[in-house]
Amino acid sequence: MRIFTAALATETNTFSPICIDRRAFEASLYAPPGEHPETPTLCTAPLTVGRRIAAEKGWTLIEGTATWADPAGLVNRQTYEGLRDEILDQLRAALPVDAVVMGLHGAMVADGYEDPEGDLLTRIRAIVGSDVLVCAELDPHSHLTAKRVSAADFFVFFKEFPHTDFVDRAEDLWRIAIDTLEGRVTPVMSVFDCRMIDVYPTSREPMRSFVDKLIRIEAEDPDVLSLSVVHGFMAGDVPEMGTKVLAVTNGKPEKGETLARELGLELFSKRGTFIMPQIDEKQAVAEALAATEGPVVIADVWDNPGGGTAGDATVLLEELLAQGATNAAVGTIWDPMAVQICMAAGEGAEIPLRFGAKSAPGTGNPVDGIVKVIKLVRNAEMQFGESFAPFGDAALISYRGIDIILNSTRAQSFDPSLFSVMGIEPQAKSILVIKSTNHFYASFSKIAAQILYCSAGTPYPNNPAKTAYLRAPRNIWPKVADPHGLEKGAA
């Protein structure tokens, strides 16, 4: 077998002021053919798992470019078209192939392209023809469009949020691909539109039990090859935004449709109960200061660069200062200009500095004061599962008893190593402020005495009932109460 694999991924917050060009991909991950590291990033596990599979089976794996940009706003048109065509040219050069196995995200939006993944998959299908297997692994915070479904044979999405299972799901993707190529199964996709948009952390109920149920059905029913909840991405203003359930069966589309519908309506019945309870910044800081054990982790859930925001909000920092907090650390505030100033000043310098809150309204106010530059790290990175996430040149500064990490490459707070690489012992701090919705949970929960989820400011469009969508579906909860007509018995 000859199998082509590549990855092209980012997550687009269409409300974000931060646009993505080629430099953003190169800053996060740009690996030309054969140059991808041994460990996968979030959307490149199909490539690293594929290397092992190909070696075990004696197949030929032809690697194309693998590239990922940290979430932000609209992707520059020339950047998307250039990376797309780079991969398509590599595929043409690899022909003939028996399969194309892709790593995608699923929530990319580019200038002129509302559905870049659909565009890419359609072009791949046109190149390889109808008889070649085309499949992909995707992030559940994505948009499952009809165009994508028609172009591919099957998809597998991560099940967990936080996304701790992207390697496991790549193993599932390859298992189904192998069984298809060797003639044991014929994958067919069935999709149910839940007509809702919500946030579904699997670290708590009721989503924990729902995902466990999917895994149990997959294990017990030989007709079911894979089940996925496509969460949707509420900051993506596109026509097919929303939660969907995907069933991949072995040639049983009717069974898949029935199962996807049953699961989708079960999910819909629990709408509004999934997301973590949140408190405002005043309550979060007050509760953290009152705690008798530490560290207390305050998650700034809506200034999350992993959702496309700038990550430069100062709302929580201002509240820490207002309430006189000390022995606290903030990781991070994105401010490349402030980092450059600190780098020029050098470690140990005490300088006047303005930092933070430059990107958009609702992010607080810039902080002005005399700071001490404690530590400088070039090309800093933190752990993320088996891999590493870069946060660029970084400066640790001290201001009024609080340690603050300033970074030059936007990245959410995945792991306590974010602090330790900057010289902070995270477990010695009373309060840790991080910027992440839920990806932090897998690692920070191991050291936290308490976790507080904080809704501070408005850097992210986090209330879909009030968000001023222009392109998203109108007949969707919570925009409307009963999009399925269940109360009228019309479902």
Residue pairs with C-beta under 8 A, 6 or more apart in sequence:
1 57
1 59
1 60
1 98
1 99
1 181
2 59
2 60
2 62
2 94
2 96
2 97
2 98
3 50
3 54
3 59
3 60
3 61
3 62
3 97
3 98
3 99
3 100
3 101
3 177
4 62
4 64
4 90
4 91
4 94
4 97
4 99
4 100
4 101
5 46
5 47
5 50
5 61
5 62
5 63
5 64
5 100
5 101
5 102
5 103
6 47
6 63
6 64
6 65
6 66
6 87
6 90
6 91
6 102
6 103
7 43
7 44
7 46
7 47
7 65
7 66
7 67
7 68
7 102
7 103
7 104
8 65
8 67
8 83
8 84
8 87
8 102
8 103
8 104
8 108
8 120
9 42
9 43
9 44
9 67
9 68
9 69
9 103
9 104
9 105
9 108
9 139
10 20
10 24
10 25
10 68
10 69
10 70
10 71
10 72
10 75
10 105
10 107
10 108
11 71
11 105
11 107
11 108
11 139
11 141
11 142
11 233
11 306
11 307
11 308
12 20
12 71
12 72
12 73
12 74
12 75
12 107
12 108
12 109
12 110
12 236
12 308
13 71
13 72
13 73
13 233
13 235
13 236
13 307
13 308
13 309
13 460
13 461
14 73
14 74
14 109
14 235
14 236
14 237
14 238
15 73
15 235
15 237
15 308
15 460
15 461
15 467
16 71
16 72
16 73
16 74
16 235
16 308
16 309
16 310
17 73
17 310
17 359
17 360
18 72
18 73
18 308
18 309
18 310
18 359
18 410
19 72
19 73
19 74
19 75
19 76
20 69
20 72
20 73
20 74
20 75
20 76
20 79
21 75
21 76
21 79
22 76
22 79
22 82
22 83
24 69
24 70
24 72
25 67
25 68
25 69
25 79
25 83
26 67
27 69
27 70
27 390
27 392
27 409
28 68
28 69
28 70
28 390
28 409
29 41
29 44
29 66
29 67
29 68
30 65
30 67
31 37
31 44
31 65
31 66
31 67
32 65
33 62
33 63
33 64
33 65
33 90
34 63
36 44
36 47
36 48
36 63
36 66
38 48
39 48
39 386
39 387
39 388
40 47
40 48
40 49
40 166
40 167
40 170
40 386
40 387
41 66
41 68
41 387
42 68
42 105
42 139
42 163
42 166
42 384
42 387
43 68
43 103
43 104
43 105
43 137
43 138
43 139
43 166
44 66
44 68
44 103
45 103
45 137
45 166
45 167
45 169
45 170
46 101
46 102
46 103
46 136
46 137
46 170
46 173
46 174
47 63
47 66
47 103
48 167
48 170
49 167
49 170
49 171
49 173
49 174
50 61
50 101
50 174
51 61
53 59
53 61
53 174
53 178
54 60
54 61
57 178
62 90
62 94
62 97
64 86
64 87
64 90
64 91
64 94
65 83
65 86
65 87
65 90
66 103
67 83
68 105
69 75
70 305
70 306
70 409
70 410
70 411
71 305
71 306
71 307
71 308
72 305
72 308
72 410
73 308
74 109
74 110
74 111
75 108
75 109
75 110
75 111
75 116
76 110
76 111
77 110
77 111
77 112
77 113
79 110
80 108
80 110
80 111
80 113
80 116
81 110
84 116
84 119
84 120
84 123
87 120
88 120
88 123
88 124
88 127
91 97
91 100
91 124
91 127
91 128
92 127
95 127
95 128
97 128
97 132
98 132
98 133
98 181
99 132
99 133
99 134
99 135
99 177
99 181
100 124
100 128
100 132
100 133
100 134
100 135
101 135
101 136
101 173
101 174
101 177
102 120
102 121
102 124
102 134
102 135
102 136
102 137
103 136
103 137
103 170
104 117
104 120
104 136
104 137
104 138
104 142
105 117
105 138
105 139
105 141
105 142
106 117
106 138
106 139
106 140
106 141
106 142
106 143
106 144
106 157
106 230
107 139
107 141
107 142
107 143
107 233
107 236
108 116
108 117
109 116
109 236
109 238
110 116
113 119
114 238
114 239
114 471
115 143
115 145
115 147
115 148
115 238
115 240
117 136
117 138
117 142
117 145
117 148
118 145
118 147
118 148
118 151
119 147
121 134
121 136
121 147
121 148
121 151
121 152
122 147
122 150
122 151
124 134
124 151
125 134
125 151
125 152
128 134
133 153
133 177
133 180
133 181
134 151
134 152
134 153
135 152
135 153
135 154
135 155
135 156
135 173
135 176
135 177
135 187
136 152
136 155
136 156
136 173
137 155
137 156
137 157
137 158
137 166
137 169
137 170
137 173
138 155
138 156
138 157
138 158
138 230
139 157
139 158
139 163
140 157
140 158
140 159
140 161
140 200
140 228
140 229
140 230
140 231
141 161
141 231
141 232
141 233
142 157
142 230
142 231
142 232
142 233
143 230
143 232
143 233
143 236
143 238
143 240
143 241
143 242
144 155
144 191
144 230
144 240
144 244
144 246
145 240
146 240
148 155
149 155
149 189
149 191
152 189
153 180
153 187
153 189
154 176
154 180
154 187
154 188
154 189
154 225
154 226
154 248
155 189
155 228
155 246
155 248
156 169
156 170
156 172
156 173
156 176
156 226
156 228
156 248
157 169
157 228
157 229
157 230
157 246
158 165
158 166
158 169
159 165
159 169
159 202
159 211
159 214
159 215
159 228
159 229
160 202
160 211
161 200
161 201
161 202
161 203
161 207
161 231
161 438
161 439
162 201
162 202
162 203
162 438
162 439
162 440
162 441
162 442
163 439
164 385
164 442
166 385
167 385
167 386
172 226
176 185
176 187
176 225
176 226
176 248
179 185
179 225
180 186
180 187
185 225
185 250
185 251
186 250
186 251
187 225
187 248
187 249
187 250
188 248
188 249
188 250
188 251
188 252
188 253
188 256
189 246
189 247
189 248
189 256
190 246
190 247
190 248
190 249
190 253
190 256
190 257
190 259
190 260
191 244
191 245
191 246
191 247
191 260
192 244
192 245
192 247
192 257
192 260
192 261
192 263
192 264
192 265
193 242
193 244
193 264
194 242
194 243
194 244
194 245
194 264
194 265
194 267
194 268
195 242
195 243
195 268
195 473
195 475
195 476
195 477
195 483
195 484
196 242
196 243
196 267
196 268
196 271
196 476
196 477
196 478
196 483
197 232
197 234
197 241
197 242
197 243
197 464
197 476
197 477
197 478
198 231
198 232
198 243
198 271
198 272
198 274
198 275
199 231
199 234
199 274
199 275
199 276
199 437
200 207
200 229
200 231
200 243
200 274
200 275
201 207
201 274
201 275
201 276
201 437
201 438
201 441
202 208
202 211
203 438
203 441
203 442
203 445
204 276
206 270
206 273
206 274
207 274
210 229
210 266
210 267
210 270
211 229
214 227
214 228
214 229
214 263
217 224
217 227
217 259
218 224
218 225
218 226
218 227
222 250
223 249
223 250
223 252
223 255
224 247
224 248
224 249
224 250
224 256
224 259
225 248
225 249
225 250
226 246
226 247
226 248
227 245
227 246
227 247
227 248
227 259
227 263
228 245
228 246
228 248
229 243
229 244
229 245
229 246
229 263
229 267
230 243
230 244
230 245
230 246
231 243
232 241
232 242
232 243
232 244
233 241
234 241
234 461
234 462
234 464
234 467
235 307
235 308
235 460
235 461
236 472
237 469
237 470
237 471
237 472
238 471
238 472
239 471
239 472
239 473
240 473
241 469
241 471
241 472
241 473
241 476
242 472
242 473
242 476
243 264
243 267
244 264
245 260
245 261
245 263
245 264
245 267
246 260
247 255
247 256
247 257
247 259
247 260
247 263
248 256
249 255
249 256
249 259
265 484
265 486
265 491
268 477
268 484
271 477
271 478
272 478
276 301
276 438
276 453
277 453
278 301
278 453
278 454
278 455
279 287
279 452
279 453
279 454
279 455
280 454
280 455
280 456
281 315
281 316
281 319
281 454
281 456
281 457
282 319
284 298
284 316
284 319
284 452
284 454
284 456
285 298
285 316
285 319
285 320
285 322
285 323
285 325
285 431
286 323
287 296
287 450
287 452
288 296
288 298
288 325
288 430
288 431
288 450
288 452
289 323
289 325
289 431
291 430
291 449
291 450
293 449
293 450
294 429
294 430
294 431
294 449
295 426
295 427
295 429
295 430
295 431
295 432
295 447
295 448
295 449
296 430
296 431
296 432
296 448
296 449
296 450
296 451
296 452
297 432
297 434
297 440
297 444
297 448
297 450
297 451
297 452
298 316
298 431
298 432
298 433
298 434
298 452
298 454
299 434
299 435
299 436
299 437
299 438
299 440
299 451
299 452
299 453
299 454
300 313
300 315
300 316
300 433
300 434
300 435
300 436
300 454
300 456
301 436
301 437
301 438
301 453
301 454
301 455
302 309
302 437
302 455
302 456
302 457
302 458
302 459
302 460
302 462
303 309
303 310
303 311
303 312
303 313
303 315
303 363
303 435
303 456
303 457
303 459
303 460
304 311
304 412
304 435
304 436
304 437
304 460
305 311
305 334
305 410
305 411
305 412
305 435
306 411
306 412
306 436
306 437
306 439
307 412
307 437
307 460
308 460
309 359
309 360
309 459
309 460
310 334
310 358
310 359
310 360
310 363
310 410
310 459
311 332
311 333
311 334
311 407
311 410
311 411
311 412
311 435
312 333
312 334
312 335
312 356
312 357
312 358
312 359
312 363
313 333
313 356
313 357
313 362
313 363
313 364
313 435
313 456
313 457
313 459
314 333
314 356
314 357
314 363
314 364
314 365
314 366
314 367
315 363
315 364
315 456
315 457
316 330
316 433
316 454
316 456
317 330
317 333
317 356
317 364
317 367
317 402
317 404
317 433
318 364
318 365
318 367
319 456
320 328
320 330
320 402
320 431
320 433
321 400
321 402
325 401
325 402
325 430
325 431
326 401
326 402
326 430
327 401
327 428
327 429
327 430
327 431
328 401
328 402
328 403
328 429
328 430
328 431
328 432
328 433
329 402
329 403
329 404
329 405
329 419
329 424
329 426
329 429
329 431
329 432
329 433
330 402
330 403
330 404
330 405
330 433
331 405
331 413
331 418
331 419
331 422
331 424
331 432
331 433
331 434
331 435
332 391
332 394
332 405
332 406
332 407
332 411
332 413
332 418
332 435
333 355
333 356
333 404
333 405
333 406
333 407
334 359
334 406
334 407
334 408
334 410
335 355
335 356
335 358
335 406
335 407
335 408
336 392
336 393
336 408
338 353
338 354
338 355
338 356
338 395
338 406
339 392
339 393
339 394
339 395
339 406
339 407
339 408
340 393
340 408
341 351
341 353
342 349
342 351
342 353
342 373
342 376
342 395
342 397
342 406
343 376
343 393
343 395
345 351
345 373
346 373
346 376
347 373
347 374
347 375
347 376
348 372
348 373
349 372
349 373
350 370
350 371
350 372
350 373
351 370
351 371
351 373
352 368
352 369
352 370
352 371
353 368
353 369
353 370
353 371
353 397
354 366
354 367
354 368
355 366
355 367
355 371
355 397
355 404
355 406
356 363
356 364
356 366
356 367
357 363
357 364
357 365
357 366
357 367
358 366
359 459
360 459
361 458
362 457
362 458
362 459
363 457
363 459
364 457
367 399
369 399
369 400
370 399
371 397
371 398
371 399
371 404
372 397
372 398
372 399
373 395
373 396
373 397
374 396
374 397
374 398
374 403
374 423
375 395
375 396
375 422
375 423
376 393
376 394
376 395
376 396
377 393
377 394
377 395
377 396
377 421
377 422
378 393
379 390
379 392
379 393
380 390
380 391
380 392
380 393
380 394
380 407
380 421
380 422
381 388
381 389
381 390
381 391
381 421
382 388
382 389
382 391
382 411
382 413
382 414
382 415
382 417
382 418
382 421
383 389
383 414
383 415
383 417
383 443
384 414
384 415
385 442
389 411
389 414
389 415
390 409
390 411
391 407
391 408
391 409
391 410
391 411
391 418
392 407
392 408
392 409
392 411
393 407
393 408
393 409
394 405
394 406
394 407
394 408
394 422
395 405
395 406
396 403
396 404
396 405
396 406
396 422
396 423
396 424
397 403
397 404
397 406
398 404
403 424
403 429
405 418
405 419
405 422
405 424
412 435
412 436
412 437
412 439
412 440
413 434
413 435
413 436
413 440
413 444
414 436
414 439
414 440
414 443
415 440
415 443
415 444
416 426
416 427
416 432
416 443
416 444
416 447
418 434
419 425
419 426
419 429
419 432
420 426
426 432
426 447
427 447
432 444
432 448
434 440
434 444
441 451
444 451
445 451
455 462
461 467
464 476
464 478
464 479
465 478
465 479
473 479
474 480
475 483
476 483
477 483
482 488
484 490
484 491
485 491
